[in-house]
């Protein structure tokens, strides 16, 4: 179990985005509240953070009292989203894709442009298994080819570009 209560991440880190750290935590099954702290005030960035598993999104332009209040709320197990963002409704959440950590690994490799045979080698699985993952990914993302799959995954913040 981690020795910390909360992870604060910047959306744009020098060696990779905070969203990739969120995905890493999920893949490694490290369940700890993670919050994106960002200069961005774009709804799409907040949504990407939500999809990647963030417990909240705090604007760097927020007053210090508001930042403390947001962190307290998250430490109590609640979520925090900025006033300019409206989280998806329950109906929207049931329609949004949800993937296993392994499916996200395959998706990231597809977004890197790797062919199925290389994905098989890297993940030590059969080509049939990769094709099954691809079929599921295409279906969940409602796409018809690898390029479209990668583009939609990046737009949704499921993988970094």
Secondary structure, DSSP 8 states (H G I E B T S, - for coil): --S-SEEEEESEETTEEHHHHHHHHHHTT---EEEEEES---HHHHHHHHHHT-SEEEETTS-HHHHHHHHHHHHTT--B--TT-----HHHHHHS----HHHHHHHHHHHTT--HHHHHHHHT--HHHHHHHHHHHHHHHT-SSHHHHHHHHHHTTSS--
